[in-house]
Every structure is written in structure tokens, then in C-alpha cells.
Amino acid sequence: MIVDAAREHNTRLLNDAAGRGQVEEVARLIPISNPTFNSSEALLTAARMGHAECVELLIPVSDCTVNDSLALRWAARYGYEDCIKLLRPVSNLEADGEGFPPVRVAAEWGHDTCVPLLITSSVELNSGALHAAAARGHAMCVQHLLPVSNPALGDTTPLEMAARGGHLDCVQLLLPVSPPGRALALALVYGEDACAEVLYPHSDLQQTLQEVDAFYATNRSIRSRAEVDAWLAAKQNQRLTAEVAVYAGAARGRKM
């Protein structure tokens, strides 16, 4: 009983030392405590705080896959590259039970130097990370994820998410490899005209009008339907004017 009480006390000290980044104290306490207590709390705490030297000491005596590799997901959340490099070989990159896989966590928070370290062998999981990066406007993460993802996956594609959020850099990266889908309609109803300008030449007007109809049938927007129609009408007029100018120029050339 006395020994158990001492180990319990030392384990609490270990968790506290790991959270403070006290490397020598962590090394001293590991042999006389229980590092796997409470879901390897010491490792989780060290990873959450970014104390890579403590993480390195705790990995051999902890369960790195506990709670869907939560230690790695904490490191991904806060962008701790050194911790990620240590935890990656002993964690499950594709864990997606209670929480998102680490690559998606890093992508959602825009840690573009961490995303390449966490890319998985699953196109589906990488594509989920691509969705998250596009929705948040993290263009560098999008760039890293595009070669290992399928940008056409999902009820709402990454391009549509980027357009809705007004993330022009992401729209420009995704447009060459993604079907336009509802991207133009979403950019318009959410008032993201810069994205709409880029998307308009690649979109079907009739389809866009149908998508706008469908949106306003079930949703509200800060932008009125009349404003959307006026924007599209102006673009149509510009296109017709340009076409007439080209035709007139060609006709003059033939007369000469």
C-alpha cells in the first residue's frame, strides 16, 4: 500500500513535470512512477505543451496510440513539428474514432509545415484534410494535400468550400483540378465576388441559376437574390459586348 501510494504521488509529479517541460525531473520520475496511468497522461501533457525532450523520454514507457493517438493529434493541433516527428512512427496516422486524423487536425489549423509529415496512405483521409484546409483558407496546406487527395470527393467539394469562404488563393489552386460544381453559386450568394470573378468563365450559367434557385428555396443569405441576378446579368452583358467587339473587329478586317 505504501509503495502504491508513493508511485501514485510520483505519477502526479511526473505529469506536472511533463507539462512544465522539466526534462531532468521527468527522467528521474519515470522509473518510480506509472507513466501509463490515466491514458498516459504525462505523454499527452508533454505533447500538448510541445515539450519534445519530455515526449522523447516518455514514448518508450507510454501508450502512444491511446485515445486515437491523441498525443500526436495534440502536437498536430498546435503545430509542434519536433513532437510530431517523434510521435509519428509510434502512432496511428489514420485513427478517426473519437477525433479527426492528425493530418486533418494540422490542415484545419493551417500548420503547413506539419501537414507533409502527417499525410497518410488513405486518399479518403487526405481528402478530408484537403476539405478542412480549403474551408479555412489555408492555401499552403491545400497545395501540399492536392497531389495525395481527390478534390472531387464529398457532397460539398473543397473548391465549393473555398468559394463559400471567399478564399481566393485556395479557389485558384483547386479550380484547375476540380469540377466547378456549385462553387460559383455559393460565392455569389455569400457575397464573395472576387472568387465569383475567377469562377465565372469556368461555370455553366444555366446550372448556376438552378443552384441559386435551390439555395434560396431553403436558405437565407446576407445577399438578396436580386443582387445575385444583377451580378450575373452584368457579367452576361460584358461577355456579349466583348463578343460583339470581336465580331466587329473581324468584319472590319475582312473589308480591308
DRENTIMAR-534579 format. One record per residue: residue number from 1; x negated, y negated, z negated of N, C-alpha, C, CB in turn. Coordinates in steps of 0.2 Angstrom, whole numbers, plus 5000, padded with zeros to 4 digits. Atoms other than C-alpha are relative to their C-alpha. Last residue first. Glycine has a CB too. Layout:
% residues N
(NUM; (X; Y; Z); (X; Y; Z); (X; Y; Z); (X; Y; Z))
...
This chain:
% residues 256
(256; (5007; 5003; 4998); (5049; 4771; 5478); (4997; 5005; 5004); (4996; 4998; 4993))
(255; (4999; 5006; 4995); (5067; 4777; 5478); (4994; 4997; 5002); (5005; 4995; 4997))
(254; (4998; 4998; 4994); (5062; 4793; 5469); (5001; 4995; 5006); (5006; 5005; 5000))
(253; (5006; 4998; 4997); (5053; 4784; 5456); (5001; 5003; 5006); (4997; 5006; 4995))
(252; (5004; 5005; 4997); (5068; 4774; 5452); (4994; 5002; 5004); (4998; 4995; 4995))
(251; (4997; 5003; 4994); (5078; 4789; 5450); (4997; 4995; 5003); (5008; 4998; 4998))
(250; (5001; 4995; 4995); (5066; 4797; 5438); (5003; 4998; 5007); (5002; 5007; 4998))
(249; (5007; 5001; 4998); (5066; 4781; 5427); (4998; 5005; 5006); (4996; 5002; 4994))
(248; (5000; 5007; 4996); (5085; 4781; 5427); (4993; 4999; 5003); (5002; 4994; 4996))
(247; (4997; 4999; 4993); (5085; 4800; 5422); (4999; 4993; 5004); (5008; 5001; 4999))
(246; (5004; 4995; 4996); (5073; 4797; 5408); (5002; 5001; 5007); (4999; 5006; 4996))
(245; (5006; 5004; 4998); (5082; 4781; 5402); (4996; 5005; 5004); (4997; 4998; 4994))
(244; (4998; 5005; 4995); (5099; 4791; 5402); (4994; 4996; 5003); (5005; 4995; 4998))
(243; (4999; 4996; 4994); (5091; 4805; 5392); (5002; 4996; 5006); (5005; 5005; 4999))
(242; (5007; 4998; 4998); (5084; 4792; 5379); (5001; 5005; 5006); (4997; 5005; 4995))
(241; (5003; 5006; 4997); (5101; 4784; 5378); (4993; 5002; 5002); (4999; 4995; 4994))
(240; (4997; 5001; 4994); (5109; 4801; 5375); (4997; 4994; 5004); (5008; 4999; 5000))
(239; (5002; 4995; 4995); (5097; 4806; 5362); (5003; 4998; 5007); (5003; 5007; 4997))
(238; (5007; 5001; 4998); (5099; 4789; 5353); (4998; 5005; 5005); (4996; 5001; 4993))
(237; (5001; 5005; 4995); (5118; 4791; 5354); (4993; 4998; 5002); (5003; 4993; 4996))
(236; (4997; 4998; 4993); (5118; 4808; 5347); (4999; 4994; 5005); (5007; 5003; 4999))
(235; (5005; 4996; 4997); (5107; 4802; 5332); (5002; 5002; 5007); (4998; 5006; 4996))
(234; (5006; 5005; 4998); (5119; 4788; 5329); (4994; 5004; 5003); (4997; 4996; 4993))
(233; (4997; 5004; 4994); (5134; 4800; 5329); (4994; 4996; 5002); (5006; 4996; 4998))
(232; (5001; 4995; 4994); (5124; 4812; 5317); (5002; 4996; 5006); (5005; 5006; 4998))
(231; (5007; 4998; 4999); (5121; 4798; 5304); (5000; 5004; 5007); (4997; 5003; 4994))
(230; (5003; 5006; 4997); (5139; 4791; 5306); (4993; 5002; 5002); (5001; 4994; 4995))
(229; (4998; 5000; 4993); (5146; 4809; 5303); (4997; 4994; 5003); (5008; 4999; 5000))
(228; (5003; 4995; 4996); (5136; 4810; 5287); (5001; 5000; 5007); (5002; 5007; 4997))
(227; (5007; 5002; 4999); (5141; 4793; 5281); (4996; 5006; 5004); (4997; 4999; 4993))
(226; (5001; 5005; 4995); (5159; 4798; 5284); (4993; 4998; 5001); (5005; 4994; 4998))
(225; (5000; 4997; 4994); (5157; 4814; 5274); (5000; 4995; 5006); (5007; 5004; 5001))
(224; (4993; 4998; 4997); (5153; 4804; 5259); (4999; 5003; 5007); (5004; 4993; 5001))
(223; (4999; 5003; 4993); (5136; 4805; 5251); (5006; 5002; 5003); (4994; 5002; 5004))
(222; (5000; 5008; 5001); (5135; 4808; 5232); (5000; 4997; 5007); (4993; 4999; 4997))
(221; (5007; 5002; 4999); (5141; 4826; 5236); (5000; 4992; 4999); (4998; 5001; 5007))
(220; (5000; 5008; 5000); (5156; 4836; 5231); (4993; 4998; 5001); (5003; 4997; 4993))
(219; (5005; 5004; 5005); (5158; 4854; 5235); (5001; 4993; 5001); (4993; 5002; 5002))
(218; (5001; 4997; 5007); (5171; 4867; 5242); (4995; 4996; 4995); (4997; 5007; 5001))
(217; (4994; 4997; 5002); (5178; 4860; 5258); (5000; 5003; 4993); (5001; 5006; 5005))
(216; (4995; 5004; 5003); (5164; 4848; 5259); (5007; 5003; 4999); (5001; 4994; 5005))
(215; (5003; 5003; 5006); (5151; 4861; 5262); (5005; 4996; 4997); (4994; 4996; 5001))
(214; (5000; 4995; 5005); (5161; 4871; 5275); (4998; 4997; 4993); (4996; 5006; 5002))
(213; (4993; 4998; 5002); (5164; 4856; 5285); (5000; 5004; 4994); (5004; 5002; 5007))
(212; (4998; 5006; 5004); (5145; 4851; 5284); (5007; 5001; 4998); (4999; 4994; 5004))
(211; (5003; 4999; 5007); (5141; 4869; 5290); (5002; 4994; 4995); (4993; 5001; 5000))
(210; (4996; 4994; 5003); (5153; 4868; 5305); (4998; 5001; 4992); (5000; 5006; 5003))
(209; (4994; 5003; 5002); (5145; 4851; 5309); (5005; 5005; 4997); (5004; 4998; 5007))
(208; (5001; 5004; 5006); (5128; 4859; 5308); (5007; 4997; 4998); (4995; 4994; 5002))
(207; (5001; 4996; 5006); (5133; 4873; 5320); (5000; 4996; 4994); (4994; 5005; 5000))
(206; (4993; 4997; 5001); (5140; 4861; 5333); (4999; 5004; 4993); (5002; 5004; 5006))
(205; (4995; 5005; 5002); (5124; 4850; 5332); (5006; 5004; 4998); (5001; 4995; 5005))
(204; (4994; 5000; 4996); (5112; 4865; 5333); (5005; 4996; 4997); (5002; 5007; 5002))
(203; (4993; 4998; 5003); (5096; 4861; 5324); (5005; 5000; 5006); (5002; 4997; 4994))
(202; (5001; 4993; 5000); (5077; 4859; 5330); (5007; 5004; 4998); (4995; 5003; 4995))
(201; (5002; 4998; 4993); (5078; 4841; 5335); (5000; 5008; 5001); (4993; 4998; 5002))
(200; (4995; 5001; 4995); (5087; 4837; 5319); (4999; 5003; 5007); (5002; 4992; 5001))
(199; (4996; 4994; 4999); (5076; 4845; 5306); (5004; 4999; 5006); (5004; 5002; 4994))
(198; (5005; 4995; 4998); (5062; 4831; 5306); (5004; 5006; 5002); (4995; 5003; 4994))
(197; (5003; 5003; 4994); (5075; 4817; 5305); (4995; 5006; 5003); (4996; 4994; 4998))
(196; (4995; 4999; 4994); (5085; 4827; 5292); (4997; 4998; 5007); (5006; 4996; 4999))
(195; (5000; 4993; 4998); (5070; 4829; 5281); (5005; 5001; 5006); (5002; 5004; 4994))
(194; (5006; 4998; 4998); (5068; 4810; 5280); (4999; 5007; 5003); (4994; 4998; 4995))
(193; (5001; 5001; 4993); (5086; 4808; 5278); (4994; 5001; 5004); (5002; 4992; 5001))
(192; (5007; 5000; 4999); (5088; 4817; 5262); (4999; 4999; 5007); (4997; 5007; 4998))
(191; (5003; 5007; 4999); (5105; 4811; 5257); (4993; 5000; 5002); (5002; 4996; 4995))
(190; (5004; 5002; 5006); (5111; 4827; 5249); (4997; 4994; 5001); (4996; 5006; 4998))
(189; (4995; 5001; 5005); (5125; 4830; 5263); (4997; 4998; 4993); (5004; 5006; 4998))
(188; (4995; 5005; 4999); (5112; 4827; 5276); (5005; 4999; 4994); (5004; 5001; 5006))
(187; (5003; 5007; 5000); (5098; 4837; 5270); (5005; 4995; 5001); (4994; 5000; 5005))
(186; (5002; 5001; 5007); (5110; 4852; 5267); (4996; 4993; 4999); (4996; 5006; 4997))
(185; (4994; 5001; 5003); (5117; 4851; 5285); (4999; 4998; 4992); (5005; 5005; 5000))
(184; (4998; 5007; 4998); (5100; 4850; 5292); (5006; 4998; 4996); (5001; 5000; 5008))
(183; (5004; 5005; 5003); (5094; 4865; 5282); (5002; 4993; 5002); (4993; 5001; 5003))
(182; (4996; 5006; 5003); (5109; 4876; 5285); (4996; 4994; 4998); (5004; 5002; 4995))
(181; (4994; 4999; 5005); (5100; 4888; 5296); (5004; 4994; 4998); (4997; 5004; 4994))
(180; (4998; 5006; 5003); (5084; 4881; 5304); (5006; 5001; 4995); (5002; 4995; 5005))
(179; (4994; 5002; 4997); (5076; 4898; 5306); (5003; 4994; 4997); (5006; 5006; 5001))
(178; (4994; 4999; 5003); (5059; 4898; 5298); (5006; 4999; 5005); (5001; 4997; 4993))
(177; (5000; 4993; 5001); (5041; 4899; 5304); (5007; 5003; 4997); (4995; 5003; 4996))
(176; (5002; 4996; 4994); (5039; 4882; 5312); (5001; 5008; 4999); (4992; 4999; 5001))
(175; (4996; 5000; 4993); (5050; 4874; 5300); (4998; 5004; 5005); (5001; 4993; 5002))
(174; (4995; 4994; 4999); (5042; 4880; 5284); (5003; 5000; 5007); (5005; 5000; 4994))
(173; (5003; 4993; 5000); (5027; 4869; 5283); (5004; 5006; 5002); (4997; 5001; 4993))
(172; (5005; 5000; 4994); (5036; 4853; 5289); (4996; 5007; 5000); (4995; 4994; 5000))
(171; (4996; 4999; 4994); (5050; 4857; 5276); (4996; 5000; 5007); (5005; 4994; 5001))
(170; (4998; 4993; 5000); (5037; 4859; 5262); (5005; 5001; 5007); (5004; 5002; 4994))
(169; (5006; 4996; 4998); (5029; 4842; 5266); (5002; 5007; 5001); (4995; 4999; 4994))
(168; (5002; 5000; 4993); (5047; 4834; 5267); (4994; 5004; 5002); (4999; 4993; 5002))
(167; (5007; 4998; 5000); (5053; 4840; 5250); (4997; 5000; 5007); (4998; 5006; 4996))
(166; (5004; 5006; 4997); (5070; 4831; 5250); (4993; 5001; 5000); (5002; 4994; 4997))
(165; (5004; 5004; 5005); (5077; 4844; 5238); (4997; 4994; 5003); (4996; 5004; 4996))
(164; (4995; 5003; 5005); (5091; 4850; 5250); (4996; 4996; 4995); (5003; 5006; 4996))
(163; (4996; 5005; 4997); (5078; 4852; 5264); (5005; 4996; 4995); (5004; 5002; 5006))
(162; (5004; 5005; 4999); (5066; 4862; 5253); (5004; 4994; 5003); (4994; 5001; 5004))
(161; (5001; 5003; 5006); (5080; 4873; 5248); (4995; 4994; 5000); (4996; 5006; 4995))
(160; (4994; 5003; 5002); (5085; 4876; 5266); (4999; 4997; 4993); (5006; 5005; 5000))
(159; (5000; 5006; 4996); (5067; 4879; 5271); (5007; 4996; 4998); (5001; 5002; 5008))
(158; (5005; 5005; 5002); (5065; 4892; 5257); (5001; 4993; 5004); (4993; 5002; 5000))
(157; (5007; 4999; 4998); (5081; 4901; 5263); (4995; 4995; 4997); (4999; 5000; 5008))
(156; (5002; 5006; 4999); (5098; 4902; 5254); (4992; 5000; 5002); (5001; 4995; 4995))
(155; (4994; 5003; 4998); (5106; 4919; 5255); (4999; 4992; 5002); (5005; 5000; 4995))
(154; (4996; 5003; 5005); (5088; 4926; 5254); (5007; 4997; 5003); (4996; 4994; 4997))
(153; (4997; 4996; 5005); (5074; 4931; 5266); (5005; 4995; 4995); (4995; 5004; 4995))
(152; (4993; 4999; 4998); (5070; 4921; 5281); (5004; 5004; 4995); (5000; 5004; 5007))
(151; (4997; 5006; 5001); (5053; 4915; 5274); (5008; 5000; 5002); (4997; 4994; 5004))
(150; (4996; 5001; 4994); (5046; 4932; 5273); (5005; 4994; 4999); (5005; 5007; 5000))
(149; (4993; 5001; 5002); (5031; 4931; 5262); (5004; 5001; 5006); (5001; 4994; 4996))
(148; (4999; 4993; 5004); (5012; 4936; 5262); (5008; 5000; 4999); (4996; 5000; 4994))
(147; (5003; 4995; 4996); (5006; 4922; 5275); (5002; 5007; 4997); (4993; 5000; 5000))
(146; (4997; 4999; 4993); (5018; 4909; 5268); (4998; 5006; 5003); (4999; 4994; 5004))
(145; (4995; 4994; 5000); (5013; 4911; 5250); (5002; 5001; 5007); (5005; 4998; 4995))
(144; (5003; 4994; 5002); (4997; 4900; 5250); (5005; 5006; 5001); (4998; 5000; 4993))
(143; (5005; 4998; 4995); (5005; 4886; 5260); (4997; 5007; 4999); (4995; 4994; 5001))
(142; (4996; 4998; 4994); (5021; 4886; 5249); (4994; 5002; 5005); (5004; 4994; 5003))
(141; (4998; 4993; 5002); (5009; 4884; 5234); (5004; 5003; 5006); (5005; 5000; 4994))
(140; (5006; 4996; 5000); (5001; 4869; 5242); (5002; 5008; 4998); (4995; 4998; 4995))
(139; (5002; 4998; 4993); (5018; 4862; 5246); (4994; 5004; 5000); (4998; 4993; 5004))
(138; (5007; 4999; 5001); (5025; 4862; 5229); (4997; 5003; 5006); (4999; 5005; 4994))
(137; (5004; 5005; 4996); (5042; 4854; 5232); (4993; 5001; 4999); (5002; 4993; 4999))
(136; (5003; 5005; 5004); (5052; 4862; 5218); (4995; 4995; 5004); (4995; 5003; 4994))
(135; (4994; 5003; 5003); (5064; 4872; 5229); (4997; 4994; 4995); (5004; 5005; 4995))
(134; (4996; 5005; 4995); (5050; 4876; 5241); (5005; 4996; 4996); (5003; 5004; 5005))
(133; (5004; 5006; 4999); (5039; 4883; 5226); (5003; 4995; 5005); (4994; 5003; 5004))
(132; (5001; 5004; 5006); (5053; 4894; 5219); (4996; 4994; 5002); (4997; 5004; 4995))
(131; (4994; 5003; 5002); (5058; 4901; 5236); (4999; 4995; 4995); (5006; 5005; 4999))
(130; (5000; 5005; 4995); (5040; 4905; 5240); (5006; 4996; 4999); (5000; 5003; 5007))
(129; (5004; 5006; 5002); (5039; 4914; 5223); (5000; 4994; 5005); (4993; 5003; 4999))
(128; (4997; 5004; 5006); (5054; 4924; 5228); (4996; 4995; 4997); (5002; 5005; 4994))
(127; (4995; 5004; 4997); (5046; 4928; 5245); (5004; 4996; 4994); (5004; 5004; 5004))
(126; (5004; 5005; 4998); (5030; 4935; 5235); (5005; 4995; 5003); (4995; 5002; 5005))
(125; (5002; 5004; 5006); (5042; 4946; 5226); (4996; 4994; 5002); (4996; 5004; 4995))
(124; (4994; 5002; 5003); (5050; 4953; 5242); (4999; 4995; 4994); (5005; 5005; 4998))
(123; (4998; 5006; 4996); (5034; 4954; 5251); (5006; 4997; 4997); (5001; 5002; 5007))
(122; (4993; 5000; 4998); (5028; 4966; 5237); (5002; 4993; 5004); (5004; 5000; 4994))
(121; (4999; 4997; 4993); (5009; 4968; 5237); (5007; 5001; 5002); (4997; 5008; 4998))
(120; (4999; 4993; 5001); (5007; 4954; 5224); (5000; 5004; 5007); (5007; 5002; 4996))
(119; (4996; 4997; 4995); (5000; 4937; 5224); (5001; 5007; 5000); (4997; 4998; 5007))
(118; (4994; 4996; 5002); (4994; 4932; 5207); (5004; 5003; 5005); (5004; 4996; 4996))
(117; (5003; 4995; 5005); (4976; 4925; 5210); (5006; 5005; 4998); (4998; 4997; 4994))
(116; (5004; 4995; 4996); (4982; 4916; 5226); (4998; 5005; 4995); (4995; 4997; 5003))
(115; (4995; 4996; 4995); (4996; 4907; 5215); (4996; 5005; 5004); (5004; 4996; 5004))
(114; (4999; 4994; 5004); (4983; 4901; 5201); (5004; 5005; 5005); (5004; 4999; 4994))
(113; (5006; 4996; 5000); (4975; 4887; 5212); (5001; 5007; 4996); (4995; 4996; 4996))
(112; (5002; 4997; 4994); (4992; 4881; 5217); (4994; 5004; 5000); (5000; 4994; 5005))
(111; (5007; 4999; 5001); (4999; 4879; 5200); (4997; 5003; 5006); (4999; 5005; 4993))
(110; (5005; 5004; 4996); (5015; 4871; 5205); (4993; 5001; 4999); (5002; 4993; 5000))
(109; (5004; 5005; 5004); (5026; 4876; 5190); (4995; 4996; 5004); (4998; 5002; 4994))
(108; (4995; 5004; 5002); (5038; 4887; 5201); (4997; 4993; 4997); (5005; 5003; 4995))
(107; (4998; 5004; 4994); (5023; 4894; 5210); (5005; 4995; 4998); (5003; 5005; 5005))
(106; (5005; 5004; 4998); (5015; 4900; 5194); (5002; 4995; 5006); (4993; 5003; 5002))
(105; (5000; 5005; 5006); (5031; 4908; 5187); (4995; 4994; 5002); (4997; 5003; 4994))
(104; (4994; 5005; 5000); (5034; 4916; 5204); (5000; 4994; 4995); (5007; 5004; 5000))
(103; (5001; 5004; 4995); (5017; 4924; 5204); (5005; 4994; 5001); (4999; 5004; 5007))
(102; (5004; 5005; 5002); (5019; 4930; 5186); (4999; 4995; 5006); (4993; 5002; 4998))
(101; (5007; 4998; 4999); (5034; 4940; 5190); (4996; 4994; 5000); (4999; 5004; 5007))
(100; (5002; 5000; 4994); (5051; 4932; 5183); (4992; 5003; 5001); (5000; 4993; 5004))
(99; (5002; 5006; 4997); (5057; 4937; 5166); (4997; 5001; 5007); (4994; 4997; 4996))
(98; (4997; 5006; 5004); (5066; 4950; 5156); (4998; 4993; 5003); (4998; 5000; 4993))
(97; (4995; 4998; 5004); (5063; 4963; 5170); (5003; 4995; 4996); (4998; 5006; 4995))
(96; (4994; 5005; 4999); (5053; 4957; 5184); (5006; 5003; 4996); (5001; 5000; 5007))
(95; (4995; 5000; 5005); (5035; 4965; 5182); (5006; 4995; 5001); (4997; 4999; 4993))
(94; (4993; 4999; 4997); (5027; 4965; 5199); (5005; 5000; 4994); (5000; 5006; 5004))
(93; (4998; 5006; 4996); (5010; 4959; 5193); (5007; 5000; 5003); (4995; 4999; 5006))
(92; (4996; 4998; 4995); (5009; 4972; 5179); (5002; 4994; 5004); (5006; 5004; 4998))
(91; (4993; 5002; 5000); (4994; 4968; 5168); (5004; 5002; 5006); (5001; 4992; 4999))
(90; (4997; 4995; 5005); (4977; 4975; 5165); (5007; 4998; 4999); (4996; 4999; 4993))
(89; (5001; 4993; 4999); (4968; 4968; 5180); (5004; 5005; 4996); (4993; 5001; 5000))
(88; (4997; 4997; 4994); (4977; 4951; 5180); (4998; 5008; 5000); (4997; 4997; 5006))
(87; (4994; 4996; 5002); (4973; 4947; 5161); (5003; 5004; 5007); (5006; 4996; 4998))
(86; (5002; 4995; 5005); (4955; 4941; 5163); (5006; 5005; 4999); (4999; 4997; 4993))
(85; (5005; 4995; 4997); (4958; 4932; 5179); (4998; 5005; 4995); (4993; 4996; 5001))
(84; (4997; 4996; 4995); (4974; 4924; 5172); (4995; 5005; 5003); (5002; 4996; 5006))
(83; (4996; 4994; 5003); (4965; 4919; 5157); (5004; 5004; 5005); (5006; 4996; 4995))
(82; (5005; 4996; 5004); (4952; 4909; 5166); (5004; 5006; 4997); (4996; 4997; 4995))
(81; (5003; 4995; 4995); (4965; 4902; 5178); (4996; 5005; 4997); (4996; 4996; 5005))
(80; (5006; 4999; 5003); (4976; 4894; 5164); (4996; 5006; 5005); (5001; 5003; 4993))
(79; (5005; 5001; 4996); (4990; 4887; 5174); (4993; 5001; 4998); (5000; 4993; 5003))
(78; (5004; 5006; 5002); (5003; 4884; 5160); (4993; 4999; 5005); (4997; 5000; 4993))
(77; (4996; 5005; 5001); (5016; 4896; 5167); (4996; 4993; 4999); (5005; 5001; 4993))
(76; (4997; 5002; 4994); (5004; 4908; 5174); (5004; 4994; 4999); (5004; 5005; 5004))
(75; (5006; 5003; 4997); (4995; 4910; 5157); (5002; 4997; 5007); (4994; 5005; 5001))
(74; (5001; 5006; 5004); (5012; 4913; 5149); (4994; 4996; 5003); (4998; 5001; 4993))
(73; (4995; 5005; 4998); (5016; 4925; 5163); (4999; 4994; 4996); (5007; 5003; 4999))
(72; (5002; 5002; 4993); (5000; 4935; 5160); (5005; 4994; 5002); (4999; 5005; 5005))
(71; (5007; 5004; 5001); (5003; 4936; 5141); (4998; 4997; 5007); (4995; 5005; 4997))
(70; (4999; 5007; 5002); (5021; 4941; 5145); (4994; 4996; 4999); (5004; 5000; 4994))
(69; (5007; 5003; 5000); (5016; 4957; 5154); (5001; 4992; 4999); (4997; 5000; 5008))
(68; (5001; 5002; 4993); (5034; 4962; 5156); (4994; 4996; 5001); (5006; 4997; 5003))
(67; (4995; 5005; 4998); (5037; 4961; 5137); (4999; 4998; 5007); (5000; 4994; 4996))
(66; (4994; 5001; 5004); (5021; 4971; 5133); (5005; 4994; 5003); (4998; 4998; 4993))
(65; (4994; 5000; 4995); (5010; 4974; 5148); (5006; 4999; 4996); (5000; 5007; 5003))
(64; (4999; 5006; 4996); (4994; 4968; 5139); (5006; 5000; 5004); (4994; 5000; 5005))
(63; (4996; 4997; 4995); (4996; 4980; 5124); (5001; 4994; 5005); (5007; 5003; 4998))
(62; (4993; 5002; 5000); (4982; 4974; 5113); (5003; 5004; 5006); (5000; 4993; 5001))
(61; (4996; 4997; 5006); (4965; 4981; 5107); (5007; 4998; 5000); (4996; 4997; 4994))
(60; (5001; 4993; 5001); (4955; 4979; 5123); (5004; 5003; 4994); (4992; 5002; 4999))
(59; (4998; 4995; 4995); (4963; 4963; 5128); (4999; 5007; 4998); (4997; 4998; 5007))
(58; (4994; 4997; 5002); (4960; 4954; 5112); (5002; 5005; 5005); (5005; 4995; 4998))
(57; (5001; 4996; 5006); (4942; 4949; 5114); (5006; 5004; 4998); (4998; 4996; 4994))
(56; (5005; 4995; 4998); (4945; 4942; 5132); (4998; 5005; 4994); (4993; 4997; 5002))
(55; (4997; 4995; 4996); (4960; 4933; 5126); (4996; 5006; 5002); (5003; 4997; 5007))
(54; (4996; 4996; 5005); (4950; 4925; 5112); (5004; 5005; 5004); (5005; 4995; 4996))
(53; (5005; 4996; 5004); (4937; 4919; 5125); (5004; 5004; 4995); (4995; 4996; 4996))
(52; (5003; 4994; 4996); (4951; 4913; 5137); (4995; 5004; 4996); (4997; 4997; 5006))
(51; (5007; 4998; 5003); (4960; 4902; 5124); (4997; 5006; 5003); (5001; 5000; 4992))
(50; (5005; 5001; 4995); (4974; 4895; 5136); (4993; 5001; 4997); (5000; 4994; 5003))
(49; (5004; 5006; 5002); (4987; 4891; 5122); (4994; 5000; 5005); (4998; 5001; 4993))
(48; (4995; 5006; 4999); (5000; 4904; 5129); (4996; 4993; 4999); (5005; 5000; 4995))
(47; (4999; 5001; 4993); (4986; 4917; 5132); (5004; 4993; 5001); (5004; 5006; 5003))
(46; (5006; 5003; 4997); (4980; 4915; 5114); (5001; 4999; 5007); (4994; 5006; 4999))
(45; (5002; 5006; 5003); (4997; 4917; 5107); (4994; 4997; 5003); (5000; 5000; 4993))
(44; (4995; 5004; 4997); (5002; 4932; 5118); (4999; 4992; 4998); (5007; 5002; 4998))
(43; (5001; 5001; 4993); (4986; 4940; 5113); (5005; 4995; 5003); (5000; 5007; 5004))
(42; (5006; 5004; 5000); (4989; 4937; 5094); (4998; 4999; 5008); (4994; 5004; 4997))
(41; (4999; 5007; 5000); (5007; 4943; 5096); (4994; 4995; 5000); (5003; 4998; 4993))
(40; (5007; 5003; 4999); (5003; 4960; 5102); (5000; 4992; 5000); (4997; 5002; 5007))
(39; (5000; 5001; 4992); (5022; 4964; 5103); (4993; 4997; 5001); (5005; 4996; 5003))
(38; (4995; 5005; 4997); (5024; 4961; 5084); (4999; 4999; 5007); (5000; 4994; 4996))
(37; (4994; 5002; 5004); (5008; 4970; 5078); (5005; 4995; 5004); (4998; 4998; 4993))
(36; (4994; 4998; 4996); (4997; 4976; 5092); (5006; 4999; 4996); (4999; 5008; 5002))
(35; (4999; 5004; 4994); (4982; 4967; 5085); (5006; 5001; 5004); (4994; 5000; 5004))
(34; (4996; 4996; 4995); (4983; 4976; 5068); (5002; 4995; 5006); (5007; 5003; 4996))
(33; (4993; 5002; 4999); (4970; 4969; 5056); (5003; 5004; 5005); (5000; 4992; 5003))
(32; (4996; 5000; 5007); (4953; 4973; 5049); (5007; 4998; 5000); (4996; 4997; 4995))
(31; (5001; 4993; 5003); (4943; 4977; 5065); (5004; 5001; 4994); (4993; 5001; 4999))
(30; (4997; 4994; 4996); (4951; 4962; 5074); (4999; 5006; 4997); (4997; 5000; 5007))
(29; (4993; 4997; 5003); (4948; 4949; 5060); (5002; 5006; 5004); (5005; 4995; 5000))
(28; (5001; 4998; 5007); (4929; 4945; 5063); (5007; 5004; 4998); (4999; 4995; 4995))
(27; (5004; 4995; 5000); (4931; 4943; 5082); (4999; 5004; 4993); (4993; 4998; 5003))
(26; (4996; 4995; 4996); (4946; 4932; 5080); (4996; 5006; 5000); (5002; 4998; 5007))
(25; (4996; 4997; 5005); (4936; 4922; 5067); (5005; 5005; 5003); (5005; 4994; 4997))
(24; (5003; 4996; 5005); (4922; 4920; 5079); (5005; 5003; 4995); (4995; 4995; 4996))
(23; (5003; 4994; 4997); (4933; 4914; 5093); (4997; 5005; 4995); (4995; 4999; 5006))
(22; (5005; 4999; 5004); (4944; 4901; 5084); (4996; 5007; 5001); (5002; 5000; 4992))
(21; (5006; 4999; 4996); (4955; 4897; 5098); (4994; 5001; 4996); (4999; 4994; 5005))
(20; (5005; 5006; 5001); (4968; 4889; 5087); (4994; 5001; 5004); (4998; 4999; 4993))
(19; (4996; 5006; 4997); (4982; 4901; 5093); (4996; 4994; 4999); (5006; 4999; 4996))
(18; (4999; 4999; 4993); (4970; 4916; 5091); (5004; 4994; 5003); (5004; 5006; 5002))
(17; (5007; 5002; 4998); (4965; 4910; 5073); (5001; 5001; 5008); (4995; 5006; 4998))
(16; (5001; 5007; 5001); (4984; 4910; 5068); (4993; 4998; 5003); (5000; 4998; 4993))
(15; (4996; 5004; 4996); (4987; 4927; 5075); (4999; 4992; 5000); (5008; 5001; 4999))
(14; (5002; 4999; 4993); (4972; 4934; 5067); (5004; 4996; 5005); (5000; 5008; 5002))
(13; (5005; 5005; 4999); (4977; 4926; 5050); (4997; 5001; 5007); (4994; 5002; 4995))
(12; (4997; 5007; 5000); (4994; 4934; 5051); (4994; 4995; 5001); (5004; 4999; 4994))
(11; (4997; 5000; 4993); (4985; 4951; 5056); (5003; 4993; 5000); (5006; 5005; 5000))
(10; (5005; 5001; 4995); (4974; 4949; 5041); (5003; 4999; 5007); (4994; 5005; 5000))
(9; (5002; 5007; 5001); (4989; 4947; 5029); (4994; 4998; 5005); (4996; 5000; 4993))
(8; (4995; 5004; 4998); (4996; 4963; 5037); (4998; 4993; 4999); (5007; 5001; 4995))
(7; (5000; 5000; 4993); (4980; 4972; 5035); (5005; 4995; 5003); (5001; 5007; 5003))
(6; (5006; 5004; 4998); (4978; 4967; 5017); (5000; 5000; 5008); (4994; 5004; 4998))
(5; (4999; 5007; 5002); (4996; 4973; 5013); (4994; 4996; 5003); (5001; 4999; 4993))
(4; (4995; 5003; 4995); (4993; 4989; 5022); (5001; 4993; 4999); (5006; 5005; 4999))
(3; (5003; 5001; 4993); (4977; 4992; 5012); (5005; 4997; 5005); (4997; 5007; 5002))
(2; (5004; 5006; 5001); (4986; 4988; 4995); (4996; 4999; 5007); (4995; 5001; 4995))
(1; (4996; 5006; 5000); (5000; 5000; 5000); (4996; 4994; 5000); (5005; 5000; 4994))
